[in-house]
Amino acid sequence: MRLYYVKYISHEGHNTEAFFGSKKDAKKWIRENKDDYDYVDDEPYPCFLKSTKKSDIIAWVNHYTCKP
C-alpha cells in the first residue's frame, strides 16, 4: 500500500499535511483546495511504508506528524 501526502498552509498559518490512499484522490484534493489556502503543493508526495497493517500505517502517520 502506498500513501500520499500534500503539504499546505492552514488558515491559522500552520504547515499541515493531508494524507490520501491514492494519488488520484490527492490530486483531486489539490485541484479543489488550491484557491482555499495560501499555499498548496502542486504534486502529492509518496510515503513508503514497510507494512500495510492499519496499526503500522497509523503509527507511521503519527510519527511523521509528531503526534504521541
Gaussian input, Z-matrix of N, CA and C with variables (Angstrom, degrees):
# hf/3-21g

backbone

0 1
 N
 C     1     B1
 C     2     B2     1     A1
 N     3     B3     2     A2     1     D1
 C     4     B4     3     A3     2     D2
 C     5     B5     4     A4     3     D3
 N     6     B6     5     A5     4     D4
 C     7     B7     6     A6     5     D5
 C     8     B8     7     A7     6     D6
 N     9     B9     8     A8     7     D7
 C    10    B10     9     A9     8     D8
 C    11    B11    10    A10     9     D9
 N    12    B12    11    A11    10    D10
 C    13    B13    12    A12    11    D11
 C    14    B14    13    A13    12    D12
 N    15    B15    14    A14    13    D13
 C    16    B16    15    A15    14    D14
 C    17    B17    16    A16    15    D15
 N    18    B18    17    A17    16    D16
 C    19    B19    18    A18    17    D17
 C    20    B20    19    A19    18    D18
 N    21    B21    20    A20    19    D19
 C    22    B22    21    A21    20    D20
 C    23    B23    22    A22    21    D21
 N    24    B24    23    A23    22    D22
 C    25    B25    24    A24    23    D23
 C    26    B26    25    A25    24    D24
 N    27    B27    26    A26    25    D25
 C    28    B28    27    A27    26    D26
 C    29    B29    28    A28    27    D27
 N    30    B30    29    A29    28    D28
 C    31    B31    30    A30    29    D29
 C    32    B32    31    A31    30    D30
 N    33    B33    32    A32    31    D31
 C    34    B34    33    A33    32    D32
 C    35    B35    34    A34    33    D33
 N    36    B36    35    A35    34    D34
 C    37    B37    36    A36    35    D35
 C    38    B38    37    A37    36    D36
 N    39    B39    38    A38    37    D37
 C    40    B40    39    A39    38    D38
 C    41    B41    40    A40    39    D39
 N    42    B42    41    A41    40    D40
 C    43    B43    42    A42    41    D41
 C    44    B44    43    A43    42    D42
 N    45    B45    44    A44    43    D43
 C    46    B46    45    A45    44    D44
 C    47    B47    46    A46    45    D45
 N    48    B48    47    A47    46    D46
 C    49    B49    48    A48    47    D47
 C    50    B50    49    A49    48    D48
 N    51    B51    50    A50    49    D49
 C    52    B52    51    A51    50    D50
 C    53    B53    52    A52    51    D51
 N    54    B54    53    A53    52    D52
 C    55    B55    54    A54    53    D53
 C    56    B56    55    A55    54    D54
 N    57    B57    56    A56    55    D55
 C    58    B58    57    A57    56    D56
 C    59    B59    58    A58    57    D57
 N    60    B60    59    A59    58    D58
 C    61    B61    60    A60    59    D59
 C    62    B62    61    A61    60    D60
 N    63    B63    62    A62    61    D61
 C    64    B64    63    A63    62    D62
 C    65    B65    64    A64    63    D63
 N    66    B66    65    A65    64    D64
 C    67    B67    66    A66    65    D65
 C    68    B68    67    A67    66    D66
 N    69    B69    68    A68    67    D67
 C    70    B70    69    A69    68    D68
 C    71    B71    70    A70    69    D69
 N    72    B72    71    A71    70    D70
 C    73    B73    72    A72    71    D71
 C    74    B74    73    A73    72    D72
 N    75    B75    74    A74    73    D73
 C    76    B76    75    A75    74    D74
 C    77    B77    76    A76    75    D75
 N    78    B78    77    A77    76    D76
 C    79    B79    78    A78    77    D77
 C    80    B80    79    A79    78    D78
 N    81    B81    80    A80    79    D79
 C    82    B82    81    A81    80    D80
 C    83    B83    82    A82    81    D81
 N    84    B84    83    A83    82    D82
 C    85    B85    84    A84    83    D83
 C    86    B86    85    A85    84    D84
 N    87    B87    86    A86    85    D85
 C    88    B88    87    A87    86    D86
 C    89    B89    88    A88    87    D87
 N    90    B90    89    A89    88    D88
 C    91    B91    90    A90    89    D89
 C    92    B92    91    A91    90    D90
 N    93    B93    92    A92    91    D91
 C    94    B94    93    A93    92    D92
 C    95    B95    94    A94    93    D93
 N    96    B96    95    A95    94    D94
 C    97    B97    96    A96    95    D95
 C    98    B98    97    A97    96    D96
 N    99    B99    98    A98    97    D97
 C   100   B100    99    A99    98    D98
 C   101   B101   100   A100    99    D99
 N   102   B102   101   A101   100   D100
 C   103   B103   102   A102   101   D101
 C   104   B104   103   A103   102   D102
 N   105   B105   104   A104   103   D103
 C   106   B106   105   A105   104   D104
 C   107   B107   106   A106   105   D105
 N   108   B108   107   A107   106   D106
 C   109   B109   108   A108   107   D107
 C   110   B110   109   A109   108   D108
 N   111   B111   110   A110   109   D109
 C   112   B112   111   A111   110   D110
 C   113   B113   112   A112   111   D111
 N   114   B114   113   A113   112   D112
 C   115   B115   114   A114   113   D113
 C   116   B116   115   A115   114   D114
 N   117   B117   116   A116   115   D115
 C   118   B118   117   A117   116   D116
 C   119   B119   118   A118   117   D117
 N   120   B120   119   A119   118   D118
 C   121   B121   120   A120   119   D119
 C   122   B122   121   A121   120   D120
 N   123   B123   122   A122   121   D121
 C   124   B124   123   A123   122   D122
 C   125   B125   124   A124   123   D123
 N   126   B126   125   A125   124   D124
 C   127   B127   126   A126   125   D125
 C   128   B128   127   A127   126   D126
 N   129   B129   128   A128   127   D127
 C   130   B130   129   A129   128   D128
 C   131   B131   130   A130   129   D129
 N   132   B132   131   A131   130   D130
 C   133   B133   132   A132   131   D131
 C   134   B134   133   A133   132   D132
 N   135   B135   134   A134   133   D133
 C   136   B136   135   A135   134   D134
 C   137   B137   136   A136   135   D135
 N   138   B138   137   A137   136   D136
 C   139   B139   138   A138   137   D137
 C   140   B140   139   A139   138   D138
 N   141   B141   140   A140   139   D139
 C   142   B142   141   A141   140   D140
 C   143   B143   142   A142   141   D141
 N   144   B144   143   A143   142   D142
 C   145   B145   144   A144   143   D143
 C   146   B146   145   A145   144   D144
 N   147   B147   146   A146   145   D145
 C   148   B148   147   A147   146   D146
 C   149   B149   148   A148   147   D147
 N   150   B150   149   A149   148   D148
 C   151   B151   150   A150   149   D149
 C   152   B152   151   A151   150   D150
 N   153   B153   152   A152   151   D151
 C   154   B154   153   A153   152   D152
 C   155   B155   154   A154   153   D153
 N   156   B156   155   A155   154   D154
 C   157   B157   156   A156   155   D155
 C   158   B158   157   A157   156   D156
 N   159   B159   158   A158   157   D157
 C   160   B160   159   A159   158   D158
 C   161   B161   160   A160   159   D159
 N   162   B162   161   A161   160   D160
 C   163   B163   162   A162   161   D161
 C   164   B164   163   A163   162   D162
 N   165   B165   164   A164   163   D163
 C   166   B166   165   A165   164   D164
 C   167   B167   166   A166   165   D165
 N   168   B168   167   A167   166   D166
 C   169   B169   168   A168   167   D167
 C   170   B170   169   A169   168   D168
 N   171   B171   170   A170   169   D169
 C   172   B172   171   A171   170   D170
 C   173   B173   172   A172   171   D171
 N   174   B174   173   A173   172   D172
 C   175   B175   174   A174   173   D173
 C   176   B176   175   A175   174   D174
 N   177   B177   176   A176   175   D175
 C   178   B178   177   A177   176   D176
 C   179   B179   178   A178   177   D177
 N   180   B180   179   A179   178   D178
 C   181   B181   180   A180   179   D179
 C   182   B182   181   A181   180   D180
 N   183   B183   182   A182   181   D181
 C   184   B184   183   A183   182   D182
 C   185   B185   184   A184   183   D183
 N   186   B186   185   A185   184   D184
 C   187   B187   186   A186   185   D185
 C   188   B188   187   A187   186   D186
 N   189   B189   188   A188   187   D187
 C   190   B190   189   A189   188   D188
 C   191   B191   190   A190   189   D189
 N   192   B192   191   A191   190   D190
 C   193   B193   192   A192   191   D191
 C   194   B194   193   A193   192   D192
 N   195   B195   194   A194   193   D193
 C   196   B196   195   A195   194   D194
 C   197   B197   196   A196   195   D195
 N   198   B198   197   A197   196   D196
 C   199   B199   198   A198   197   D197
 C   200   B200   199   A199   198   D198
 N   201   B201   200   A200   199   D199
 C   202   B202   201   A201   200   D200
 C   203   B203   202   A202   201   D201

   B1=1.4576
   B2=1.5228
   B3=1.2782
   B4=1.4504
   B5=1.5193
   B6=1.2940
   B7=1.4570
   B8=1.5143
   B9=1.3092
   B10=1.4630
   B11=1.5175
   B12=1.3216
   B13=1.4557
   B14=1.5139
   B15=1.3293
   B16=1.4574
   B17=1.5272
   B18=1.3114
   B19=1.4619
   B20=1.5170
   B21=1.3252
   B22=1.4566
   B23=1.5143
   B24=1.3097
   B25=1.4624
   B26=1.5194
   B27=1.3315
   B28=1.4620
   B29=1.5227
   B30=1.3273
   B31=1.4653
   B32=1.5249
   B33=1.3418
   B34=1.4609
   B35=1.5198
   B36=1.3341
   B37=1.4581
   B38=1.5157
   B39=1.3319
   B40=1.4553
   B41=1.5282
   B42=1.3365
   B43=1.4612
   B44=1.5213
   B45=1.3061
   B46=1.4563
   B47=1.5234
   B48=1.3426
   B49=1.4530
   B50=1.5206
   B51=1.3157
   B52=1.4565
   B53=1.5223
   B54=1.3294
   B55=1.4592
   B56=1.5223
   B57=1.3458
   B58=1.4584
   B59=1.5209
   B60=1.3314
   B61=1.4522
   B62=1.5171
   B63=1.3219
   B64=1.4608
   B65=1.5263
   B66=1.3143
   B67=1.4629
   B68=1.5221
   B69=1.3227
   B70=1.4623
   B71=1.5308
   B72=1.3448
   B73=1.4621
   B74=1.5231
   B75=1.3305
   B76=1.4623
   B77=1.5270
   B78=1.3277
   B79=1.4736
   B80=1.5285
   B81=1.3266
   B82=1.4671
   B83=1.5248
   B84=1.3363
   B85=1.4635
   B86=1.5312
   B87=1.3314
   B88=1.4684
   B89=1.5248
   B90=1.3380
   B91=1.4721
   B92=1.5257
   B93=1.3265
   B94=1.4583
   B95=1.5238
   B96=1.3331
   B97=1.4595
   B98=1.5166
   B99=1.3123
   B100=1.4668
   B101=1.5321
   B102=1.3231
   B103=1.4621
   B104=1.5277
   B105=1.3357
   B106=1.4671
   B107=1.5254
   B108=1.3238
   B109=1.4607
   B110=1.5215
   B111=1.3472
   B112=1.4623
   B113=1.5191
   B114=1.3393
   B115=1.4639
   B116=1.5155
   B117=1.3167
   B118=1.4605
   B119=1.5182
   B120=1.3663
   B121=1.4709
   B122=1.5217
   B123=1.3300
   B124=1.4632
   B125=1.5240
   B126=1.3283
   B127=1.4634
   B128=1.5260
   B129=1.3379
   B130=1.4625
   B131=1.5297
   B132=1.3243
   B133=1.4606
   B134=1.5235
   B135=1.3300
   B136=1.4659
   B137=1.5238
   B138=1.3198
   B139=1.4615
   B140=1.5284
   B141=1.3071
   B142=1.4604
   B143=1.5222
   B144=1.3214
   B145=1.4536
   B146=1.5207
   B147=1.3299
   B148=1.4599
   B149=1.5198
   B150=1.3278
   B151=1.4566
   B152=1.5292
   B153=1.3150
   B154=1.4610
   B155=1.5285
   B156=1.3393
   B157=1.4626
   B158=1.5263
   B159=1.3160
   B160=1.4647
   B161=1.5259
   B162=1.3247
   B163=1.4722
   B164=1.5269
   B165=1.3270
   B166=1.4684
   B167=1.5225
   B168=1.3311
   B169=1.4711
   B170=1.5243
   B171=1.3234
   B172=1.4629
   B173=1.5258
   B174=1.3251
   B175=1.4691
   B176=1.5233
   B177=1.3392
   B178=1.4715
   B179=1.5224
   B180=1.3264
   B181=1.4739
   B182=1.5226
   B183=1.3389
   B184=1.4661
   B185=1.5293
   B186=1.3143
   B187=1.4690
   B188=1.5262
   B189=1.3339
   B190=1.4560
   B191=1.5207
   B192=1.3244
   B193=1.4678
   B194=1.5253
   B195=1.3322
   B196=1.4906
   B197=1.5167
   B198=1.3307
   B199=1.4585
   B200=1.5233
   B201=1.3451
   B202=1.4925
   B203=1.5051
   A1=108.50
   A2=115.35
   A3=120.46
   A4=108.83
   A5=115.92
   A6=122.09
   A7=108.55
   A8=115.17
   A9=121.31
   A10=107.98
   A11=115.60
   A12=118.25
   A13=110.18
   A14=113.49
   A15=122.04
   A16=106.64
   A17=116.07
   A18=120.27
   A19=109.08
   A20=115.04
   A21=119.99
   A22=109.12
   A23=116.91
   A24=121.95
   A25=107.52
   A26=115.37
   A27=120.94
   A28=110.96
   A29=115.24
   A30=120.78
   A31=111.65
   A32=116.51
   A33=120.85
   A34=112.26
   A35=117.17
   A36=121.22
   A37=114.55
   A38=118.27
   A39=122.50
   A40=110.97
   A41=116.60
   A42=120.29
   A43=107.08
   A44=117.15
   A45=122.16
   A46=109.24
   A47=115.88
   A48=121.39
   A49=109.08
   A50=115.39
   A51=122.20
   A52=106.81
   A53=117.60
   A54=122.33
   A55=110.22
   A56=115.23
   A57=121.48
   A58=109.82
   A59=115.77
   A60=121.55
   A61=113.96
   A62=117.65
   A63=119.76
   A64=109.70
   A65=115.24
   A66=120.67
   A67=110.42
   A68=116.42
   A69=121.39
   A70=110.75
   A71=116.99
   A72=120.65
   A73=111.40
   A74=116.40
   A75=120.51
   A76=111.00
   A77=116.71
   A78=119.93
   A79=111.06
   A80=116.93
   A81=120.56
   A82=109.51
   A83=117.13
   A84=120.83
   A85=110.51
   A86=117.02
   A87=121.28
   A88=109.84
   A89=116.82
   A90=120.56
   A91=111.69
   A92=116.83
   A93=120.97
   A94=113.13
   A95=117.83
   A96=120.86
   A97=114.44
   A98=117.89
   A99=121.59
   A100=112.14
   A101=117.39
   A102=121.07
   A103=113.20
   A104=117.25
   A105=120.58
   A106=113.79
   A107=117.65
   A108=121.35
   A109=109.88
   A110=116.02
   A111=120.67
   A112=111.99
   A113=116.32
   A114=120.86
   A115=109.34
   A116=116.77
   A117=123.59
   A118=106.67
   A119=115.97
   A120=119.74
   A121=111.19
   A122=115.45
   A123=120.51
   A124=112.42
   A125=116.80
   A126=121.71
   A127=109.35
   A128=117.71
   A129=120.16
   A130=110.81
   A131=115.97
   A132=122.14
   A133=109.23
   A134=118.53
   A135=119.61
   A136=110.97
   A137=115.74
   A138=123.20
   A139=106.38
   A140=116.99
   A141=120.19
   A142=109.24
   A143=115.76
   A144=122.36
   A145=110.12
   A146=116.21
   A147=120.71
   A148=112.05
   A149=116.46
   A150=120.71
   A151=109.70
   A152=116.29
   A153=120.65
   A154=111.81
   A155=116.90
   A156=119.50
   A157=109.32
   A158=115.38
   A159=120.53
   A160=111.49
   A161=117.39
   A162=120.20
   A163=111.44
   A164=117.78
   A165=120.98
   A166=111.48
   A167=116.51
   A168=120.47
   A169=109.81
   A170=116.92
   A171=120.92
   A172=110.16
   A173=117.52
   A174=120.95
   A175=110.83
   A176=117.38
   A177=120.42
   A178=110.40
   A179=117.55
   A180=121.25
   A181=109.50
   A182=117.71
   A183=120.63
   A184=110.80
   A185=116.83
   A186=120.02
   A187=110.71
   A188=116.58
   A189=120.83
   A190=112.00
   A191=116.59
   A192=121.18
   A193=112.30
   A194=116.25
   A195=122.97
   A196=112.38
   A197=117.05
   A198=120.81
   A199=108.03
   A200=116.95
   A201=119.76
   A202=112.87
   D1=144.01
   D2=178.63
   D3=-125.98
   D4=131.77
   D5=173.83
   D6=-102.11
   D7=155.99
   D8=175.14
   D9=-128.28
   D10=147.99
   D11=175.37
   D12=-132.30
   D13=154.17
   D14=-179.95
   D15=-125.76
   D16=128.61
   D17=176.12
   D18=-90.03
   D19=139.99
   D20=175.75
   D21=-152.45
   D22=165.21
   D23=176.72
   D24=-102.73
   D25=121.75
   D26=-176.16
   D27=-72.05
   D28=174.07
   D29=-179.81
   D30=-63.31
   D31=-26.18
   D32=179.32
   D33=-84.30
   D34=-3.05
   D35=179.42
   D36=90.78
   D37=12.16
   D38=-179.14
   D39=-92.31
   D40=142.99
   D41=171.18
   D42=-70.90
   D43=127.78
   D44=-173.82
   D45=-136.17
   D46=154.13
   D47=175.96
   D48=-121.68
   D49=143.32
   D50=171.77
   D51=-116.14
   D52=131.54
   D53=-177.03
   D54=-105.42
   D55=143.40
   D56=-177.02
   D57=-137.27
   D58=152.63
   D59=179.71
   D60=-86.05
   D61=-9.85
   D62=178.29
   D63=-147.79
   D64=153.84
   D65=179.12
   D66=-66.16
   D67=-35.13
   D68=179.50
   D69=-61.23
   D70=-45.13
   D71=178.86
   D72=-65.10
   D73=-38.35
   D74=179.60
   D75=-65.01
   D76=-44.34
   D77=179.59
   D78=-65.68
   D79=-36.31
   D80=177.34
   D81=-63.67
   D82=-43.67
   D83=179.16
   D84=-62.51
   D85=-39.95
   D86=178.51
   D87=-60.16
   D88=-48.50
   D89=-179.96
   D90=-60.28
   D91=-42.72
   D92=-175.71
   D93=-73.75
   D94=-25.14
   D95=-173.32
   D96=-114.45
   D97=5.09
   D98=-177.08
   D99=-57.30
   D100=-39.02
   D101=-176.97
   D102=-88.46
   D103=-10.25
   D104=-176.02
   D105=-84.63
   D106=-20.04
   D107=-175.93
   D108=-123.63
   D109=159.37
   D110=179.22
   D111=-62.89
   D112=-38.25
   D113=-178.95
   D114=-144.32
   D115=132.01
   D116=172.85
   D117=-137.86
   D118=132.58
   D119=178.02
   D120=-55.21
   D121=152.18
   D122=177.13
   D123=-79.55
   D124=-30.76
   D125=-177.54
   D126=-132.47
   D127=146.45
   D128=175.15
   D129=-75.68
   D130=150.30
   D131=177.59
   D132=-99.75
   D133=137.16
   D134=177.30
   D135=-79.70
   D136=146.41
   D137=174.11
   D138=-111.49
   D139=124.05
   D140=-178.38
   D141=-97.80
   D142=116.49
   D143=-176.62
   D144=-109.30
   D145=146.70
   D146=178.55
   D147=-84.27
   D148=-21.91
   D149=-174.90
   D150=-135.65
   D151=152.33
   D152=177.95
   D153=-104.46
   D154=7.23
   D155=177.90
   D156=-68.45
   D157=139.48
   D158=-177.33
   D159=-56.49
   D160=-41.74
   D161=-178.82
   D162=-64.59
   D163=-35.87
   D164=178.38
   D165=-70.49
   D166=-36.92
   D167=177.88
   D168=-65.56
   D169=-45.47
   D170=179.34
   D171=-63.01
   D172=-41.93
   D173=178.63
   D174=-62.53
   D175=-40.32
   D176=179.71
   D177=-65.20
   D178=-45.74
   D179=-179.58
   D180=-62.99
   D181=-44.05
   D182=178.97
   D183=-62.56
   D184=-40.44
   D185=178.11
   D186=-65.57
   D187=-44.79
   D188=-178.54
   D189=-62.84
   D190=-39.23
   D191=-178.12
   D192=-91.31
   D193=6.77
   D194=177.51
   D195=60.20
   D196=38.28
   D197=175.73
   D198=-98.69
   D199=145.08
   D200=-178.95
   D201=-68.62

